[in-house]
Amino acid sequence: MRKVLLAILASVFIVPVLFWSTDVSAQPNFARKYGTSCYTCHSGFPTTNSFGEAFKANGYRWPGGEDEAKTKIDVTELGAEAYKKTFPNSTWPSDIPGIAPFAVWVRGNLLEWEEEVTLADDSVEDEVLDWGGPSTGSILVGGTLGENLGVLAVMSARGGDFTTSLRALWTFAPGVVLSLGNANSFFLRRGGVFPSPGTGVEMNIVRGQKGGYNILGGVSNANGSNGNNLTDARYLRAKYKFGGSGLLSGTGGTLGNPYVGLDNNIEIEASFFQYADDAIPGRGNFAGESTFYGADLSGNYGSFTGGVAVSRMHDLDMVNMRADAGYFFYPWLKGSLRYSSYRDGENPALSGGLTAHVRPNVSIGASYSHPTKSLAPDGDENQDSFRVSVGASF
């Protein structure tokens, strides 16, 4: 118990907490392109604020048709504008970024602690207290090619593992985007409540100069599950935003915390996700399930931000739930709480702490996690854990 208390005190008073996001849209090369701070699009790297969401909805271009005016680094033209008049007897003109559209993101745990536990076979797993360091490095690629095409990619290395992810977007008009890839889907919300789409294609429609709505639909493979076909997974999502900045414009409304781009708003979402019968996952929170439906309520007010997401698994008749709350004590210091409960509360957990951005692109923190049930579904005694993490992008 004394060790648990020491870990809690360390998480509150020594260093701030960092909850790493899986969103790969945090691209320092966009900050270079527009000559602006990371806080223009992010309420602390890599979490996206309302303007960042509008930037994404415009195919990674500055909202309001101001992309050319806001760009600080000239693009390299590939062909003259007059080529459009002679197409198809000439190649349609395009452009490429004036600088290489690359950035680097490094992160990892400086310190890890896990308490001693007893396993289901009555053996004991020792306490872990270990130093570490930045263990994951990623090369981020992001840019636009011409008036319609945008590309976002991440190549990551950790230990001997190497992973890549890519999403390409075609913007037919502002807020009308067709995308293809295996990451950074518009569908992704609070983790664990719904499955993540695998590699696939989706259509996203966004409207709103103040508040607004978003409708998307997509198909994908089963993201590492049993299936391996183009349409193993199908998903839909509808969102409506009350107040705040426009989902498409990124402007308007009232900024509750302008220093990190938080606008006062409420967002309501309804989602549906379905696997094909032969692609039902065989492991994890979603094992044995094919159909999910649920809702997500989120919002900001002043320096407060948070939300709750719930989904029901139709075949197993189980509920997944996750709630998040955050408060910015300063623009660079955020406190966070999270409660998660999956598969009707098989193994619920509570976590919390602080996040400090010592620079807009540099974070240091500590996180503490406490399972609220003494035993896991496999009969092992649950472990409290504590981590000190760092990260930087440039």
N, C-alpha and C positions, 0 to 999 in steps of 0.2 A: 504493500500500500504506500509506503514511504516513497518508493521509486515512481509510482504513478503520480503522486502529488508533485514530486520534483519535476517530472516531465510536463505536467500541466503548468506549473509556474514558469518553466523555461519557455513554453509556447506563448505565454501571455506577456512576460516581462523582458525576455532576453532578445529574441529575434521574431520578426513577423512571419505570418503564415502565407504560404503560396500554394494555391490550388492550380495545378497545371491544366490548361485547356488543350483539347484535341483539335481546336480550330486552327487550320494552317493558313488562314487568310491574313495573319499578321505579318506584313511584308515590309521591312525597312527600306527596300528599294523603291516602294511607292512614296515614302517620305522624301527620298532623294529626288524622285521625279518631280514632285510638286513643291519641294522646298518648304515642307511643313513638318510639325511635330507629330510623333506617333499618337499623341493625345487627340489629334484631329479625328481619327477613326477608332480609337481604342480608349476605354476607361481602365487603363492599365493593361499593358501588353500581357497576353494576346487577346483579352476579352474585347469584343466589338461593341461600340456604342451605336446610337441611332444613325449618326452620319456614316459610320463605317458600313452599316447594313444597307443604307441607300447607295453607297459607293459600290457595294457588291451587286445590288439590284440593277445598277446601270452597267453591268459587265466590266467592273473594275475601272470605271471612268468617273470623273468628277460629275456629280449630279447637276441638273439644270442646264445641260448643254454647254457647260463652261470648261470642258476638259482642255481644249486648246489654249484658252486664256489663262488657266491655272498652271499649265505645265511650264516648269522652269528650265527643263533641259530639252533642247530641240530634238525632235525625232529625225531620223534619216529617211528621206523620201525614196521609195522604190517605184520609180515611174512618175510621169507627169499626170496632173488632173485631167488633161485632155485625152488621155488614154481611155477614159470611161466612154467617150463619145465614139471611139473607133472599135470598142469591144464588140464582137469576139475576134476581130482582126488584129487586136493587140492584147497584151496581158493587162488584166485589171490592176490599177495601181494600188500600192500599199505603203506601209512604213514600218520601221523597226525602232525600238528605243535608242536614244542617243548614247546611252551607256549600257554596259552589260547588266541585265536585270537580275542580278544575283544578290543574295544576302546570306548571312550565317547565323544560326541559332544554336547555342550550347546551353545545356542544363544538366542538372543531376542533384543527388542528395549528398550534402556534406556530412550528415550524421543520421544514423538509423538506430532506433531502439524498438525492440519487441519484447514483451514480457514472457516469462517462463510459463509453459502450458503443459497440461496433461492430455495425451492423445487417447483415442477410444480404446486402444489396446493396453492402457495404463502405463505406457512408457512416457517419459518426460522429454519435452523439447526445451532445450536450454534457452535462457534469456539471450537476446542478441543486442550488443552495443558496439557499433562499428563506425569507423570513419570512412568517408568516401570522397567524392569529388565529381566535377562535371563528367558524366559518363555517356551522354548522348550528344551527338553533333549532327546538325542538319544543314544542308544547303537548300535555301529557299529560292524559287524561281517564280517571278510574277511580272506580267507585262501585257500590253495590248499590241495587236498587229493590225494596222489599218483601222477602219471605222467600226468593225463588227466583231473581230476575233479577240478573245482574251485567254490567257493561259496562266495556270497556277500549278506549281509542282513542288514536291518536297522529296529530298533524298536524304535518308537518315541512317546513321551507323551507331550501333551500341554493342560493345563487345565484338563478337564475331558475326552479329546479325546486321543485315543491310536491307532496308525497305525503301520502296519508292511509291509515291502517290502522285496523281495527275488529274486535273480537271480542266477541260477546254470549254469555253463558252462562246456561243454565237448570239449576239445581241441584235435581234430584228428591229427593235425600237426600244427607247428607254423603258425599262421595266418588263420587257418581253424577252426572255433569255432561254435558249435551249442549251443544255450542257451535257457533257459526256465525260465520265471519269470514275475514279474509285475513292475520292476523298472530297471533303468540303462541300457536301451536299447542302442545299437549302433546307432539307428535311431535318438535319441534326439539331436536337434540342438538349434537354437534360438527359444525361447518359443513364442507361439502365432501365428506363421506363419503356422505351421502344427500341427494337433492334436498329442497327445502323445499316443503311443500304450498302450493297456491295458495289461492284463495277457495273455501271449502267447509264441510262440516259433519262433526263428529266426535263420537264417544261415548267418554267416559273413565270408567273404574271404578278406584277406588283403595281399598285396604283395608290396615290395619296400624296397631295402637296401639304396636307396637315392631317396626321393620323393616316388612315387608309386601310387597304386590305391586300392580302397576298393569297394566291391560290397556286398550288403546285401539284404535279403528278409525275410519277416515274416508275420505271421497271429496272430491275437489276438482277445479277446473279445472287446466290445465297450468302455471299460474304464469308466463305470458308466453311459453310455448313454442308449438308449432304448433297445439295443440288449443284449443278454446274451448267445451267442453261441461261439464256439471255433474260428470260422472264421468270426466274425462280421466285422473285419478290416483286410485289406491286404495292405502291403506297400513294396516299393522297394526304394533303394537308390544306386546311383553310384557316386563315388568321385575320382578325380584325383589330385594329389599333384605335383606341379612343384617346384623343388629345395627343400632345407631344409633337415632335418633329414628323414630317411626312415620311412614310415608308419609302417613297420614291425621291422626294426632294432633299431629305436630310435637314430641312429647315422648318421654321414655324414652330408654334407651340411655345411652351415655357420650359426653359432649362432650369431644372432644380439644382444641379451642380454643374455650372458651365465649365469648370476647370477640367472635368473629365468627360464632358459631353453627355451627361445624364439628363434626359428630358422627363418631365412629369407626365406619365401616361399609364394606361392599363392595356394589356394585350390579351386577347382570348383566342385560343387555338383549338381546333378539333382535328384529330389525326386518325388514319386508318392504315394498317400495314398487314399484308398477307403473304405467307409463303405458299408455293405450290405443294401439293400433298407429298411429293417425293423429295422435297427439299427442307422438311422440318428439321430444325437444329437438334443435334444430339447431345449438347452440353451447354453449360452456363445457365444464366437466368431464364433463358427462353427455351430450354430443352423440352421437346415434346409438344410444342405449340405451333400453330399455323396462322392464327388470326388474332390481331390486336386492334383495339380501338380505345380512344381515350381523349383527354383534354388537358390543356396547359393554360394556367392563368399566371401572368407575370406583370411586373410593373416597376416604376421608379417614382419616388417622391422625395424631393430635396436630395439629401445624401443617402437615402435608403434605397435599396434595390433588392428584388427577390422574386420568388414565384414558387408555384407548386404544380407538379405534373402527375397525372394518374392514368394508368392504362389497365384494361381488363384483358386477360388472356381467355379467349372464348372456349377453346377445347378443354382446358384444365380448370376453368372457372376460378382463376386466381387473379389477384390484383398486385400491380407494381406501383410504388409511389416514391416520389422524391421531392423534398422541399429545401429551398435555399434562401438564405437571407444574408444581406451584406450592408455594411455602413462605412462610408468614407469619413474617417476622423479628420483626415487631411487629404488633399488630392493624391498624395503619394502613399497613404496609409489606410488600408481597408481591413475591417474585421469581417469574418465570414462564419456562418453556421450552416450545417447541412445535416438533414436526416433522410435516410434511405431505407426502404422496406420493399423487398422484392418477393414474389411468389408467396403472397399472403403472410409476409413477415417471417419467412424461414430463418433469416439471419439479418435483422435490422441493425443499423449502425448510426452513430452520431459522431460528427467531426466538427472541428472549429479551430479558429485561430486568427491570425493577422497576415496581411500581405503588404510588403513595403517595396515600392519602386524607388530605389535610391537614385536612379536616373530613369527617364521615360522608357529606356530600353534595357534596364538592369534591375533584377528583382532578387530579394533574399527573404527567406521566410521559414516558418516552422508550422507543421500541421500535426494535430493530435486526433486519433481515431479511436472510438470506443464502441465495440459491439454491445448492444443493449440486451442480448441474450447470452447466458453463460456458456451454452453449448452450440456449436455449429450443427447443421443437418447431418454431417458424417459422424457426429459424436465426439469430435475433438473439442477441447476447451477453447473458447475464443480468446484472441490476443488483443490487448490494447497495443497501439503503436504510436510512435512519435518520429517525425522526420524534419530535418533542417535542409532546405533546398536553396539552390541558387540558379540563376539563369541570365543570359545576356544575348542580345541580338544586335547585329551591326552589318 
